């Protein structure tokens, strides 16, 4: 997996998102948003209780 050729969409528990975000950013991936394209985005469907 490399940011030059891959894009990722994450959806899961807050703990999984935190772990996976650390892994992706360690490989050079940058989080995108509606206004700024990136290599990955996070679907924030889970609400921590």
N, C-alpha and C positions, 0 to 999 in steps of 0.2 A: 504494500500500500504506500502510495507517494502522493503528495499534494499536487505535483505536476500533472497527474493524470486521473486522480480519484476524487470523488465528492461523497460526503456521508451525511445522512439524516439520522439523528439519534432520537429515540423515544424510549423512556423507561423510568425506573425509580430514581429518585434524587441521588442515591449512592452510586448506582450504575452510571448515571450521567457524569458525576464528578470523576469517577475512575476512568471512564472512556475519554473524557475531555483531556485529562492529564496525559493519557497515552497518545492521543492525536496531536496535542500541542508539542509533546516531546518529539514527534516526527515532523514538525514544521507546519502542521495544519493550523489555519486561522479560522475562528468562528465568523460566520456571515450573519447578516441581518437583512431586513427588508430594504434598507437603504444602502447597504454595503455588501457586495458579494464576497464570499469566502469559500473555504474548502469544506466546511461542515455547518449544519444548523441543528438546533435543538428544538424538538417539539415539546412544549411545556404543558403537557396534558395532565400529568400527575400533580396532585396537591399534597404536600407533606402535612400530616396531621399530628 
